[in-house]
């Protein structure tokens, strides 16, 4: 994936997260994806990460992502 498409994919993923659209968020990752946490160094599979996203969306009614690229 080239840089332009990678940026578009990230925008789609973070937009979905900010709206609480977990289906779109889930679909942004390939089935064999590993999602790495920079704060604890643990990589999760897509299904485990999805459970965490559900918890996040349930706990916070408002979410936003700030682009620092």
Secondary structure, 3 states (H helix, E strand, C coil): CCHHHHHHHHHHHHHHHHHCCHHHHHHCCCCCCEEECCCCCCEEEHHHHHHHHHHHHHHCCCCCCCCCC
